[in-house]
Amino acid sequence: MDISPSVDPVRAIEAAGAAQVDDSLRRILVVDDESTIRLALSRFLRTRGYDVEMADSGTAALSILSEQRFSLMLCDLRMPGVSGLEVVPQALAHDPDLGIIMLTAVNDAQSATDALSNGAFDYLTKPVELPDLQAAVERASMRRMRAMERHAIDRLIREEVALRTFQLEQEKEALRALTVSIAETLINAMEAKDLYLRGHSQRVADLGAAIANELGLASGIVEQIHLAGRLHDVGKIGIREEVLNKPGRLTDDEFSHVKDHVQIGLEILSPLHHLGDALHYIRDHHERWSGGGYPHGRSGTDITVGGRILTAADAFDALTSKRAYRDPMSARDTLAYLNSQVGSLLEPRVCEALCAVVERGEVPTIPRVD
């Protein structure tokens, strides 16, 4: 939808009202198969300042309406061929703003009521009294003007809603970009503390998004998983360097300290509510499919899908990366090991998707299978 600047409501209403003085909106189409009635009504309306066209059938009326615009149409209800009742919806399809007054016999009130339900404004019974005709035309003209004003206001509201929505989305995206920029600065600072973690968050983000795509998840979820992958280890900025870089096995207390990085990360990021589900994915990226992970010991589908995917991506990158206490594993050996962890660490379908992505070599930042 084309988003234009805000429109002044008063000017929008005035524009709708101004349409009434347009020459094309002082025009009336008189439709009747009886020439005497057609001529009499037309002559009277011309004396009242209207520009009048005539049609002797429903078919002729529809042909004229397809080429010209009128403010009102007086239409006989019963005519040979296309009846007045059939003309009404087709006429409104040509011009939804057209005001329609039906002409009907005294004994055909039900058909006139049907015409009203199809969009006609009013009906007059034959023989038509000229004062009644003038009053009906004035009523129909006023009703048409009010309807056009309502349409203008409705259009204004739709445009305003679209504009505000567009502006809010822009503001939201700008805030999100600023947030990610700040968070990535923290990540860069954290990764600078540990040579072996450099690039880890980006690789996990890329691999996590590829796994999500392989699983056929919606693009919005894929994007949130990629964002969570970039931010998942931000809490490690609060972990002591001597623990992060320790070349040997961690003590129980040291491992407990490392596990705190999930909660630290959430405390850093939780004020940023617009991150949405990415926060939940970060929370769950060290949970295990069978339970026993951290920080909450969730299991199975109680773990968010993003958390399950990031667990797999994080494990793959950790095992294929060099650490202070060990050399990296090959991609093939890593996949074999992770397959042995299906049902305990990893969800089966997530591991299957991980293997497919890695074996195709579609993520350039991670090791390929030899």
FIMAR-71556 format. One record per residue (C-alpha): y, x negated, z. Coordinates in steps of 0.25 Angstrom, whole numbers, plus 5000, padded with zeros to 4 digits. Layout:
N
{c2 = Y&c1 = X&c3 = Z}
...
//
This chain:
370
{c2 = 5000&c1 = 5000&c3 = 5000}
{c2 = 5014&c1 = 4995&c3 = 4996}
{c2 = 5022&c1 = 4993&c3 = 5009}
{c2 = 5037&c1 = 4995&c3 = 5008}
{c2 = 5048&c1 = 4994&c3 = 5018}
{c2 = 5050&c1 = 5005&c3 = 5028}
{c2 = 5056&c1 = 5018&c3 = 5022}
{c2 = 5067&c1 = 5025&c3 = 5029}
{c2 = 5061&c1 = 5039&c3 = 5033}
{c2 = 5075&c1 = 5046&c3 = 5031}
{c2 = 5076&c1 = 5040&c3 = 5017}
{c2 = 5062&c1 = 5044&c3 = 5014}
{c2 = 5064&c1 = 5059&c3 = 5017}
{c2 = 5078&c1 = 5059&c3 = 5010}
{c2 = 5071&c1 = 5053&c3 = 4998}
{c2 = 5061&c1 = 5065&c3 = 4998}
{c2 = 5072&c1 = 5075&c3 = 4999}
{c2 = 5080&c1 = 5068&c3 = 4988}
{c2 = 5068&c1 = 5071&c3 = 4979}
{c2 = 5072&c1 = 5086&c3 = 4980}
{c2 = 5085&c1 = 5083&c3 = 4972}
{c2 = 5078&c1 = 5076&c3 = 4961}
{c2 = 5079&c1 = 5084&c3 = 4948}
{c2 = 5064&c1 = 5084&c3 = 4947}
{c2 = 5062&c1 = 5091&c3 = 4960}
{c2 = 5071&c1 = 5102&c3 = 4956}
{c2 = 5061&c1 = 5106&c3 = 4946}
{c2 = 5052&c1 = 5118&c3 = 4947}
{c2 = 5040&c1 = 5121&c3 = 4938}
{c2 = 5037&c1 = 5136&c3 = 4936}
{c2 = 5022&c1 = 5139&c3 = 4932}
{c2 = 5018&c1 = 5153&c3 = 4928}
{c2 = 5011&c1 = 5159&c3 = 4916}
{c2 = 5020&c1 = 5171&c3 = 4915}
{c2 = 5032&c1 = 5167&c3 = 4907}
{c2 = 5042&c1 = 5177&c3 = 4913}
{c2 = 5039&c1 = 5173&c3 = 4928}
{c2 = 5040&c1 = 5158&c3 = 4923}
{c2 = 5053&c1 = 5160&c3 = 4917}
{c2 = 5059&c1 = 5169&c3 = 4928}
{c2 = 5056&c1 = 5159&c3 = 4939}
{c2 = 5061&c1 = 5147&c3 = 4930}
{c2 = 5074&c1 = 5154&c3 = 4927}
{c2 = 5077&c1 = 5157&c3 = 4942}
{c2 = 5073&c1 = 5143&c3 = 4947}
{c2 = 5083&c1 = 5137&c3 = 4936}
{c2 = 5094&c1 = 5146&c3 = 4942}
{c2 = 5091&c1 = 5139&c3 = 4955}
{c2 = 5093&c1 = 5125&c3 = 4949}
{c2 = 5079&c1 = 5121&c3 = 4947}
{c2 = 5073&c1 = 5114&c3 = 4934}
{c2 = 5061&c1 = 5123&c3 = 4930}
{c2 = 5050&c1 = 5120&c3 = 4921}
{c2 = 5039&c1 = 5131&c3 = 4918}
{c2 = 5024&c1 = 5131&c3 = 4915}
{c2 = 5016&c1 = 5142&c3 = 4910}
{c2 = 5003&c1 = 5138&c3 = 4916}
{c2 = 4996&c1 = 5129&c3 = 4926}
{c2 = 4992&c1 = 5119&c3 = 4916}
{c2 = 5006&c1 = 5118&c3 = 4910}
{c2 = 5012&c1 = 5116&c3 = 4925}
{c2 = 5002&c1 = 5105&c3 = 4928}
{c2 = 5006&c1 = 5098&c3 = 4915}
{c2 = 5021&c1 = 5099&c3 = 4918}
{c2 = 5019&c1 = 5094&c3 = 4932}
{c2 = 5011&c1 = 5082&c3 = 4927}
{c2 = 5024&c1 = 5077&c3 = 4920}
{c2 = 5036&c1 = 5083&c3 = 4928}
{c2 = 5040&c1 = 5085&c3 = 4943}
{c2 = 5044&c1 = 5097&c3 = 4950}
{c2 = 5048&c1 = 5101&c3 = 4963}
{c2 = 5042&c1 = 5115&c3 = 4963}
{c2 = 5032&c1 = 5123&c3 = 4955}
{c2 = 5031&c1 = 5138&c3 = 4954}
{c2 = 5017&c1 = 5141&c3 = 4950}
{c2 = 5010&c1 = 5154&c3 = 4946}
{c2 = 4997&c1 = 5155&c3 = 4954}
{c2 = 4989&c1 = 5163&c3 = 4943}
{c2 = 4990&c1 = 5157&c3 = 4929}
{c2 = 4980&c1 = 5156&c3 = 4917}
{c2 = 4972&c1 = 5142&c3 = 4917}
{c2 = 4977&c1 = 5134&c3 = 4928}
{c2 = 4981&c1 = 5143&c3 = 4940}
{c2 = 4992&c1 = 5140&c3 = 4949}
{c2 = 4982&c1 = 5137&c3 = 4960}
{c2 = 4976&c1 = 5126&c3 = 4952}
{c2 = 4990&c1 = 5121&c3 = 4948}
{c2 = 4995&c1 = 5118&c3 = 4962}
{c2 = 4986&c1 = 5106&c3 = 4966}
{c2 = 4987&c1 = 5100&c3 = 4952}
{c2 = 5002&c1 = 5101&c3 = 4953}
{c2 = 5003&c1 = 5095&c3 = 4967}
{c2 = 4994&c1 = 5084&c3 = 4961}
{c2 = 5005&c1 = 5081&c3 = 4951}
{c2 = 5016&c1 = 5082&c3 = 4962}
{c2 = 5012&c1 = 5083&c3 = 4977}
{c2 = 5027&c1 = 5087&c3 = 4980}
{c2 = 5027&c1 = 5099&c3 = 4970}
{c2 = 5031&c1 = 5112&c3 = 4977}
{c2 = 5023&c1 = 5124&c3 = 4972}
{c2 = 5026&c1 = 5139&c3 = 4973}
{c2 = 5015&c1 = 5148&c3 = 4968}
{c2 = 5018&c1 = 5161&c3 = 4961}
{c2 = 5007&c1 = 5172&c3 = 4964}
{c2 = 5004&c1 = 5187&c3 = 4962}
{c2 = 5005&c1 = 5195&c3 = 4975}
{c2 = 4990&c1 = 5197&c3 = 4976}
{c2 = 4987&c1 = 5182&c3 = 4974}
{c2 = 4991&c1 = 5177&c3 = 4988}
{c2 = 4978&c1 = 5170&c3 = 4991}
{c2 = 4979&c1 = 5161&c3 = 4979}
{c2 = 4994&c1 = 5158&c3 = 4983}
{c2 = 4989&c1 = 5154&c3 = 4996}
{c2 = 4979&c1 = 5145&c3 = 4990}
{c2 = 4990&c1 = 5139&c3 = 4982}
{c2 = 4997&c1 = 5136&c3 = 4994}
{c2 = 4985&c1 = 5129&c3 = 5000}
{c2 = 4985&c1 = 5120&c3 = 4988}
{c2 = 4999&c1 = 5115&c3 = 4990}
{c2 = 5008&c1 = 5126&c3 = 4984}
{c2 = 5021&c1 = 5128&c3 = 4993}
{c2 = 5023&c1 = 5143&c3 = 4991}
{c2 = 5020&c1 = 5155&c3 = 4983}
{c2 = 5028&c1 = 5167&c3 = 4977}
{c2 = 5022&c1 = 5181&c3 = 4973}
{c2 = 5025&c1 = 5187&c3 = 4960}
{c2 = 5035&c1 = 5193&c3 = 4956}
{c2 = 5043&c1 = 5182&c3 = 4962}
{c2 = 5056&c1 = 5185&c3 = 4968}
{c2 = 5067&c1 = 5175&c3 = 4964}
{c2 = 5073&c1 = 5174&c3 = 4979}
{c2 = 5058&c1 = 5171&c3 = 4984}
{c2 = 5057&c1 = 5161&c3 = 4972}
{c2 = 5069&c1 = 5154&c3 = 4976}
{c2 = 5065&c1 = 5154&c3 = 4991}
{c2 = 5051&c1 = 5148&c3 = 4988}
{c2 = 5057&c1 = 5137&c3 = 4979}
{c2 = 5066&c1 = 5133&c3 = 4990}
{c2 = 5055&c1 = 5133&c3 = 5000}
{c2 = 5046&c1 = 5125&c3 = 4991}
{c2 = 5057&c1 = 5115&c3 = 4988}
{c2 = 5060&c1 = 5113&c3 = 5003}
{c2 = 5045&c1 = 5112&c3 = 5006}
{c2 = 5043&c1 = 5102&c3 = 4995}
{c2 = 5055&c1 = 5093&c3 = 5000}
{c2 = 5049&c1 = 5093&c3 = 5014}
{c2 = 5035&c1 = 5090&c3 = 5009}
{c2 = 5041&c1 = 5078&c3 = 5001}
{c2 = 5049&c1 = 5073&c3 = 5014}
{c2 = 5036&c1 = 5074&c3 = 5021}
{c2 = 5029&c1 = 5066&c3 = 5010}
{c2 = 5040&c1 = 5056&c3 = 5011}
{c2 = 5039&c1 = 5054&c3 = 5026}
{c2 = 5024&c1 = 5053&c3 = 5025}
{c2 = 5025&c1 = 5042&c3 = 5014}
{c2 = 5035&c1 = 5035&c3 = 5023}
{c2 = 5026&c1 = 5036&c3 = 5035}
{c2 = 5014&c1 = 5030&c3 = 5027}
{c2 = 5023&c1 = 5019&c3 = 5022}
{c2 = 5028&c1 = 5016&c3 = 5035}
{c2 = 5014&c1 = 5016&c3 = 5041}
{c2 = 5009&c1 = 5007&c3 = 5030}
{c2 = 5021&c1 = 4997&c3 = 5032}
{c2 = 5020&c1 = 4997&c3 = 5047}
{c2 = 5005&c1 = 4994&c3 = 5045}
{c2 = 5008&c1 = 4983&c3 = 5035}
{c2 = 5018&c1 = 4977&c3 = 5045}
{c2 = 5009&c1 = 4977&c3 = 5057}
{c2 = 4997&c1 = 4971&c3 = 5049}
{c2 = 5007&c1 = 4960&c3 = 5044}
{c2 = 5011&c1 = 4958&c3 = 5059}
{c2 = 4997&c1 = 4958&c3 = 5064}
{c2 = 4993&c1 = 4948&c3 = 5053}
{c2 = 5004&c1 = 4939&c3 = 5057}
{c2 = 5001&c1 = 4940&c3 = 5071}
{c2 = 4986&c1 = 4937&c3 = 5068}
{c2 = 4990&c1 = 4925&c3 = 5060}
{c2 = 4999&c1 = 4919&c3 = 5071}
{c2 = 4988&c1 = 4922&c3 = 5081}
{c2 = 4978&c1 = 4914&c3 = 5073}
{c2 = 4987&c1 = 4903&c3 = 5070}
{c2 = 4990&c1 = 4901&c3 = 5085}
{c2 = 4975&c1 = 4902&c3 = 5088}
{c2 = 4972&c1 = 4892&c3 = 5077}
{c2 = 4982&c1 = 4883&c3 = 5084}
{c2 = 4974&c1 = 4884&c3 = 5097}
{c2 = 4961&c1 = 4882&c3 = 5089}
{c2 = 4966&c1 = 4869&c3 = 5082}
{c2 = 4971&c1 = 4864&c3 = 5096}
{c2 = 4957&c1 = 4868&c3 = 5102}
{c2 = 4949&c1 = 4861&c3 = 5090}
{c2 = 4958&c1 = 4849&c3 = 5092}
{c2 = 4952&c1 = 4847&c3 = 5105}
{c2 = 4938&c1 = 4846&c3 = 5100}
{c2 = 4935&c1 = 4838&c3 = 5087}
{c2 = 4922&c1 = 4846&c3 = 5085}
{c2 = 4928&c1 = 4859&c3 = 5085}
{c2 = 4938&c1 = 4857&c3 = 5074}
{c2 = 4937&c1 = 4867&c3 = 5063}
{c2 = 4926&c1 = 4875&c3 = 5071}
{c2 = 4934&c1 = 4888&c3 = 5072}
{c2 = 4938&c1 = 4888&c3 = 5057}
{c2 = 4923&c1 = 4886&c3 = 5054}
{c2 = 4918&c1 = 4897&c3 = 5063}
{c2 = 4929&c1 = 4906&c3 = 5058}
{c2 = 4925&c1 = 4904&c3 = 5043}
{c2 = 4910&c1 = 4905&c3 = 5046}
{c2 = 4912&c1 = 4917&c3 = 5055}
{c2 = 4919&c1 = 4924&c3 = 5044}
{c2 = 4909&c1 = 4920&c3 = 5033}
{c2 = 4898&c1 = 4926&c3 = 5042}
{c2 = 4906&c1 = 4939&c3 = 5044}
{c2 = 4907&c1 = 4940&c3 = 5029}
{c2 = 4892&c1 = 4938&c3 = 5027}
{c2 = 4890&c1 = 4949&c3 = 5037}
{c2 = 4899&c1 = 4958&c3 = 5029}
{c2 = 4909&c1 = 4961&c3 = 5040}
{c2 = 4922&c1 = 4967&c3 = 5037}
{c2 = 4933&c1 = 4958&c3 = 5033}
{c2 = 4941&c1 = 4961&c3 = 5045}
{c2 = 4930&c1 = 4956&c3 = 5054}
{c2 = 4928&c1 = 4944&c3 = 5046}
{c2 = 4942&c1 = 4940&c3 = 5048}
{c2 = 4941&c1 = 4942&c3 = 5063}
{c2 = 4929&c1 = 4934&c3 = 5064}
{c2 = 4936&c1 = 4923&c3 = 5056}
{c2 = 4948&c1 = 4924&c3 = 5065}
{c2 = 4939&c1 = 4924&c3 = 5078}
{c2 = 4932&c1 = 4911&c3 = 5072}
{c2 = 4945&c1 = 4904&c3 = 5071}
{c2 = 4949&c1 = 4908&c3 = 5086}
{c2 = 4935&c1 = 4908&c3 = 5092}
{c2 = 4936&c1 = 4894&c3 = 5099}
{c2 = 4951&c1 = 4895&c3 = 5103}
{c2 = 4947&c1 = 4895&c3 = 5118}
{c2 = 4941&c1 = 4881&c3 = 5117}
{c2 = 4955&c1 = 4876&c3 = 5118}
{c2 = 4953&c1 = 4879&c3 = 5133}
{c2 = 4940&c1 = 4871&c3 = 5134}
{c2 = 4941&c1 = 4857&c3 = 5140}
{c2 = 4941&c1 = 4846&c3 = 5129}
{c2 = 4930&c1 = 4838&c3 = 5137}
{c2 = 4921&c1 = 4850&c3 = 5136}
{c2 = 4924&c1 = 4853&c3 = 5121}
{c2 = 4921&c1 = 4838&c3 = 5117}
{c2 = 4910&c1 = 4835&c3 = 5127}
{c2 = 4899&c1 = 4828&c3 = 5119}
{c2 = 4887&c1 = 4832&c3 = 5128}
{c2 = 4882&c1 = 4845&c3 = 5134}
{c2 = 4891&c1 = 4854&c3 = 5141}
{c2 = 4889&c1 = 4857&c3 = 5156}
{c2 = 4888&c1 = 4871&c3 = 5160}
{c2 = 4902&c1 = 4871&c3 = 5165}
{c2 = 4907&c1 = 4865&c3 = 5152}
{c2 = 4900&c1 = 4875&c3 = 5144}
{c2 = 4906&c1 = 4886&c3 = 5152}
{c2 = 4919&c1 = 4880&c3 = 5150}
{c2 = 4917&c1 = 4880&c3 = 5135}
{c2 = 4913&c1 = 4895&c3 = 5135}
{c2 = 4926&c1 = 4898&c3 = 5141}
{c2 = 4932&c1 = 4895&c3 = 5127}
{c2 = 4929&c1 = 4910&c3 = 5123}
{c2 = 4936&c1 = 4916&c3 = 5134}
{c2 = 4948&c1 = 4906&c3 = 5133}
{c2 = 4949&c1 = 4909&c3 = 5118}
{c2 = 4949&c1 = 4924&c3 = 5121}
{c2 = 4960&c1 = 4922&c3 = 5131}
{c2 = 4968&c1 = 4915&c3 = 5121}
{c2 = 4966&c1 = 4925&c3 = 5110}
{c2 = 4965&c1 = 4938&c3 = 5118}
{c2 = 4980&c1 = 4941&c3 = 5118}
{c2 = 4979&c1 = 4941&c3 = 5103}
{c2 = 4973&c1 = 4955&c3 = 5102}
{c2 = 4976&c1 = 4956&c3 = 5087}
{c2 = 4964&c1 = 4946&c3 = 5085}
{c2 = 4955&c1 = 4959&c3 = 5087}
{c2 = 4940&c1 = 4957&c3 = 5086}
{c2 = 4942&c1 = 4942&c3 = 5084}
{c2 = 4944&c1 = 4941&c3 = 5099}
{c2 = 4930&c1 = 4947&c3 = 5101}
{c2 = 4924&c1 = 4938&c3 = 5091}
{c2 = 4929&c1 = 4926&c3 = 5098}
{c2 = 4924&c1 = 4932&c3 = 5111}
{c2 = 4910&c1 = 4933&c3 = 5106}
{c2 = 4908&c1 = 4920&c3 = 5098}
{c2 = 4899&c1 = 4914&c3 = 5109}
{c2 = 4891&c1 = 4926&c3 = 5112}
{c2 = 4876&c1 = 4926&c3 = 5108}
{c2 = 4869&c1 = 4937&c3 = 5101}
{c2 = 4858&c1 = 4937&c3 = 5111}
{c2 = 4868&c1 = 4936&c3 = 5123}
{c2 = 4871&c1 = 4925&c3 = 5132}
{c2 = 4883&c1 = 4920&c3 = 5125}
{c2 = 4897&c1 = 4919&c3 = 5130}
{c2 = 4907&c1 = 4924&c3 = 5135}
{c2 = 4901&c1 = 4938&c3 = 5137}
{c2 = 4886&c1 = 4936&c3 = 5134}
{c2 = 4887&c1 = 4947&c3 = 5123}
{c2 = 4875&c1 = 4949&c3 = 5114}
{c2 = 4871&c1 = 4956&c3 = 5101}
{c2 = 4881&c1 = 4965&c3 = 5095}
{c2 = 4889&c1 = 4965&c3 = 5108}
{c2 = 4895&c1 = 4952&c3 = 5102}
{c2 = 4905&c1 = 4955&c3 = 5091}
{c2 = 4901&c1 = 4952&c3 = 5077}
{c2 = 4912&c1 = 4942&c3 = 5076}
{c2 = 4907&c1 = 4935&c3 = 5089}
{c2 = 4893&c1 = 4935&c3 = 5083}
{c2 = 4898&c1 = 4929&c3 = 5070}
{c2 = 4906&c1 = 4918&c3 = 5077}
{c2 = 4895&c1 = 4914&c3 = 5086}
{c2 = 4887&c1 = 4911&c3 = 5073}
{c2 = 4898&c1 = 4904&c3 = 5066}
{c2 = 4902&c1 = 4896&c3 = 5079}
{c2 = 4888&c1 = 4892&c3 = 5081}
{c2 = 4886&c1 = 4887&c3 = 5067}
{c2 = 4899&c1 = 4879&c3 = 5067}
{c2 = 4896&c1 = 4873&c3 = 5081}
{c2 = 4882&c1 = 4868&c3 = 5077}
{c2 = 4887&c1 = 4862&c3 = 5063}
{c2 = 4899&c1 = 4855&c3 = 5069}
{c2 = 4899&c1 = 4842&c3 = 5077}
{c2 = 4901&c1 = 4842&c3 = 5092}
{c2 = 4903&c1 = 4831&c3 = 5102}
{c2 = 4889&c1 = 4833&c3 = 5107}
{c2 = 4881&c1 = 4835&c3 = 5094}
{c2 = 4881&c1 = 4833&c3 = 5079}
{c2 = 4882&c1 = 4845&c3 = 5069}
{c2 = 4870&c1 = 4853&c3 = 5064}
{c2 = 4868&c1 = 4856&c3 = 5049}
{c2 = 4871&c1 = 4869&c3 = 5044}
{c2 = 4857&c1 = 4872&c3 = 5041}
{c2 = 4852&c1 = 4867&c3 = 5055}
{c2 = 4863&c1 = 4876&c3 = 5061}
{c2 = 4859&c1 = 4888&c3 = 5054}
{c2 = 4844&c1 = 4886&c3 = 5058}
{c2 = 4848&c1 = 4884&c3 = 5072}
{c2 = 4857&c1 = 4897&c3 = 5072}
{c2 = 4846&c1 = 4905&c3 = 5066}
{c2 = 4838&c1 = 4901&c3 = 5078}
{c2 = 4849&c1 = 4907&c3 = 5087}
{c2 = 4848&c1 = 4921&c3 = 5080}
{c2 = 4846&c1 = 4932&c3 = 5090}
{c2 = 4851&c1 = 4923&c3 = 5101}
{c2 = 4865&c1 = 4916&c3 = 5097}
{c2 = 4867&c1 = 4923&c3 = 5084}
{c2 = 4865&c1 = 4937&c3 = 5078}
{c2 = 4855&c1 = 4937&c3 = 5067}
{c2 = 4864&c1 = 4943&c3 = 5056}
{c2 = 4875&c1 = 4933&c3 = 5060}
{c2 = 4866&c1 = 4921&c3 = 5059}
{c2 = 4861&c1 = 4926&c3 = 5045}
{c2 = 4875&c1 = 4927&c3 = 5040}
{c2 = 4879&c1 = 4914&c3 = 5046}
{c2 = 4867&c1 = 4907&c3 = 5038}
{c2 = 4871&c1 = 4914&c3 = 5025}
{c2 = 4885&c1 = 4910&c3 = 5026}
{c2 = 4882&c1 = 4895&c3 = 5029}
{c2 = 4870&c1 = 4894&c3 = 5019}
{c2 = 4880&c1 = 4899&c3 = 5008}
{c2 = 4890&c1 = 4888&c3 = 5012}
{c2 = 4902&c1 = 4898&c3 = 5011}
{c2 = 4910&c1 = 4893&c3 = 5023}
{c2 = 4915&c1 = 4879&c3 = 5019}
{c2 = 4919&c1 = 4875&c3 = 5033}
{c2 = 4905&c1 = 4875&c3 = 5038}
{c2 = 4893&c1 = 4866&c3 = 5035}
{c2 = 4884&c1 = 4870&c3 = 5024}
{c2 = 4869&c1 = 4871&c3 = 5024}
{c2 = 4863&c1 = 4859&c3 = 5017}
//
